[in-house]
Amino acid sequence: MELIMSRNKNIFIGLLLLLPIYTQAGQVSVPNAFVSGTAAKSAEVNENFNSLQTAVNDNDNRITINSDNIENNSLSINDNATGISDNIADISSNSSAIASFRTPLLVKYDGVSIGSPVAEAGGLFILNDNSYLFAITKNLSAPREIRTITVRFESSDCSGQPFVDARNERIGGVLDNGVVFVIVSPTLSDLYYLSPEILSAGPTSVTYNSSSYSNVCLSGTSTSDMFIPSINNPDITGVSLRYYPLPLTLGY
């Protein structure tokens, strides 16, 4: 059956308008071209439609394949992201392991280690191999001395049993160490210590009537949580000196 050209012309123009939509996915061509003023055969028009249908279906298949590929690539990207995250975690763990094997910095007196520096707050805090912590003063123009702490007495004249609150000496994140310090009062002047066991057991409530930080005895009544210190024993604490003549050095 033949169709009038003017009628088919509108149909064909409409088909041509559809072509740019699909050219991005693949080339589309039709087998029959119509000439103005000549009749178009229905078979040729149908053949053009069939050709367009085949091209559109082919492009649809390609789009489906591309969609599948994009989804697979997305899964691969997610897998790679997970792998990268795992690698970062491994690197962090390895860095921590490497740091744990690193030789610690040491404070040395006369070329011999007296411990590792762990903090600096009002003095240099040093933790030794016996797990005892002590602070030395920052005075650079005179021999450094282990830090003096305030001592309390139940008496009113700074005599008798001393009591101390040495919890501030447990510094630098070291929670299971003992501490060594200096007590100075009109009746005492020596190195003292508190063992880890004494510190872990906790203080007791003491009502004191005098206190001293140096050779001055100050009267005053108050109640506070205190520990009973012991005179330093170098075999236990690993600390044998009260003064450390300069120079002190840092090394490995």
C-alpha positions in Angstrom: 0.0 0.0 0.0 1.3 3.4 -0.9 0.9 6.4 1.3 0.7 10.1 0.3 4.2 11.7 0.7 2.9 14.8 2.5 1.4 12.6 5.3 4.5 10.4 5.6 6.7 13.4 5.7 5.4 14.5 9.0 5.9 11.0 10.4 9.4 10.8 9.1 10.3 14.2 10.5 9.0 13.1 13.9 11.3 10.0 13.7 14.3 12.2 12.8 13.7 14.3 15.9 14.1 11.2 18.0 17.5 10.3 16.5 19.7 12.7 18.4 18.5 11.1 21.7 20.0 7.8 20.8 23.1 8.8 18.8 25.0 9.2 22.1 24.6 5.6 22.8 25.2 4.3 19.2 24.8 5.2 15.5 21.3 4.8 14.1 20.5 4.7 10.4 17.4 3.8 8.3 17.5 1.8 5.1 15.1 3.9 3.1 15.2 7.6 2.2 12.2 9.4 0.9 12.2 12.1 -1.8 9.8 15.0 -1.9 7.0 14.5 -4.4 7.2 10.7 -4.5 4.9 8.2 -2.8 6.3 6.3 0.2 5.5 2.6 0.4 4.2 1.3 3.6 6.7 -1.6 3.5 9.6 0.9 3.3 8.2 2.9 6.2 7.7 -0.2 8.2 11.3 -1.2 7.4 12.5 2.1 8.7 10.5 1.7 11.9 11.9 -1.8 12.3 15.4 -0.5 11.8 14.8 2.2 14.5 13.3 -0.4 16.8 16.4 -2.6 16.5 18.7 0.3 17.1 16.8 1.5 20.1 16.7 -2.0 21.6 20.4 -2.4 21.0 21.1 0.8 22.8 18.9 -0.2 25.6 21.0 -3.4 26.0 24.2 -1.4 26.0 22.7 0.9 28.7 21.8 -2.1 30.8 25.3 -3.5 30.4 26.8 -0.1 31.3 24.6 0.1 34.4 25.8 -3.4 35.5 29.4 -2.4 34.9 28.9 0.8 36.9 27.4 -1.2 39.8 30.2 -3.6 39.7 32.7 -0.7 39.7 30.9 0.8 42.6 31.3 -2.5 44.5 35.0 -2.6 43.6 35.4 0.9 44.8 33.7 0.1 48.1 36.0 -3.0 48.5 39.0 -0.9 47.8 37.9 1.8 50.3 37.5 -1.0 52.9 41.0 -2.3 52.0 42.4 1.2 52.3 40.8 1.6 55.7 42.2 -1.8 56.8 45.6 -0.8 55.6 45.4 2.5 57.6 44.5 0.5 60.7 47.5 -1.8 60.1 49.8 1.1 59.6 48.6 2.6 62.9 49.1 -0.7 64.7 52.6 -1.1 63.2 53.5 2.5 64.2 52.4 1.7 67.7 54.4 -1.5 67.7 57.5 0.3 66.4 57.1 3.0 69.1 56.9 0.3 71.8 60.3 -1.1 70.6 61.9 2.3 70.5 64.7 2.8 73.0 63.4 5.2 75.8 65.0 8.5 76.5 67.1 8.4 79.6 68.3 11.0 82.1 71.9 10.4 83.0 74.1 11.5 85.9 77.8 11.0 85.5 77.1 8.9 82.4 74.8 6.5 84.3 71.0 6.4 83.8 68.9 7.4 86.8 65.6 6.8 84.9 63.4 8.1 82.1 61.7 11.5 82.0 57.9 11.2 82.1 56.7 14.7 82.8 57.7 18.2 83.6 55.6 20.2 86.0 57.4 22.2 88.7 60.3 19.9 88.1 61.5 17.0 86.0 59.7 13.8 86.9 61.8 10.7 86.4 60.7 7.1 86.5 63.5 4.6 87.3 63.9 0.9 86.7 62.5 0.1 90.2 59.2 1.8 89.2 59.8 4.7 91.6 59.0 8.2 90.5 60.8 11.3 91.8 61.1 14.9 90.7 64.2 17.0 90.6 64.2 20.8 90.7 64.9 22.9 87.7 67.7 24.9 89.2 70.4 25.0 86.6 72.9 27.1 88.6 73.2 24.6 91.5 73.0 20.8 92.1 69.5 19.6 91.4 67.7 18.2 94.4 64.9 15.8 94.7 61.8 17.8 95.3 60.7 18.7 98.8 57.0 18.2 99.7 55.0 19.5 102.6 54.9 17.4 105.8 52.2 17.4 108.5 52.4 16.5 112.2 49.8 15.7 114.8 52.0 17.7 117.3 52.0 21.5 117.3 55.8 21.7 117.0 56.5 19.6 113.9 57.8 16.7 115.9 56.8 13.0 116.0 55.3 11.0 113.2 55.3 12.7 109.8 52.3 12.5 107.4 52.4 13.5 103.7 49.9 13.7 100.8 52.1 12.5 98.0 49.3 11.9 95.4 50.5 14.9 93.4 53.8 13.1 93.0 52.2 10.4 91.0 52.3 12.3 87.7 52.9 11.6 84.1 50.2 8.9 83.7 52.2 6.5 85.9 49.6 5.0 88.3 51.4 2.0 89.7 54.7 3.5 90.8 56.1 4.4 94.2 57.3 7.9 94.9 60.5 9.3 96.5 60.7 12.8 97.9 62.4 15.0 100.5 61.0 15.9 103.9 62.5 19.0 105.6 61.3 20.3 109.0 63.0 21.4 112.2 63.2 17.8 113.2 63.6 16.0 109.9 65.8 16.3 106.8 66.0 13.3 104.6 64.8 11.2 101.7 61.5 9.4 102.2 59.3 7.2 100.0 55.9 5.7 99.6 55.6 2.2 98.1 53.1 1.4 95.4 51.3 -0.8 97.9 50.9 2.0 100.4 49.6 4.4 97.7 47.2 1.8 96.4 45.8 1.1 99.8 44.9 4.8 100.1 45.4 7.5 102.6 43.9 7.8 106.1 42.2 10.8 107.7 44.6 12.7 109.9 44.0 15.7 112.1 47.3 17.7 112.1 48.3 20.7 114.2 51.5 21.8 112.4 53.1 21.6 109.0 56.5 22.3 107.4 57.8 22.7 103.9 61.3 23.7 104.9 62.8 24.4 108.3 59.9 26.6 109.3 57.2 25.0 111.5 53.7 26.5 111.0 51.0 25.9 113.5 47.4 25.3 112.4 44.8 22.6 112.9 43.1 20.8 110.0 42.0 17.4 108.8 43.1 15.8 105.6 43.8 12.5 103.9 47.5 11.5 104.5 50.0 8.7 104.1 52.7 7.6 106.5 56.1 7.7 104.7 59.2 5.6 105.3 62.8 6.7 105.3 64.3 6.0 101.8 65.8 2.5 101.2 67.9 2.6 98.0 67.6 -1.2 97.7 63.9 -0.8 97.3 63.5 2.5 95.5 66.7 2.5 93.4 67.3 6.1 94.5 70.5 6.7 96.4 71.2 10.5 96.0 69.3 13.5 97.3 71.4 15.9 95.2 72.5 15.5 91.6 75.5 17.8 90.7 75.4 19.2 87.2 75.5 18.3 84.5 72.6 16.0 83.9 72.3 14.8 80.4 69.6 13.2 78.2 70.5 10.2 76.0 69.6 6.7 74.9 
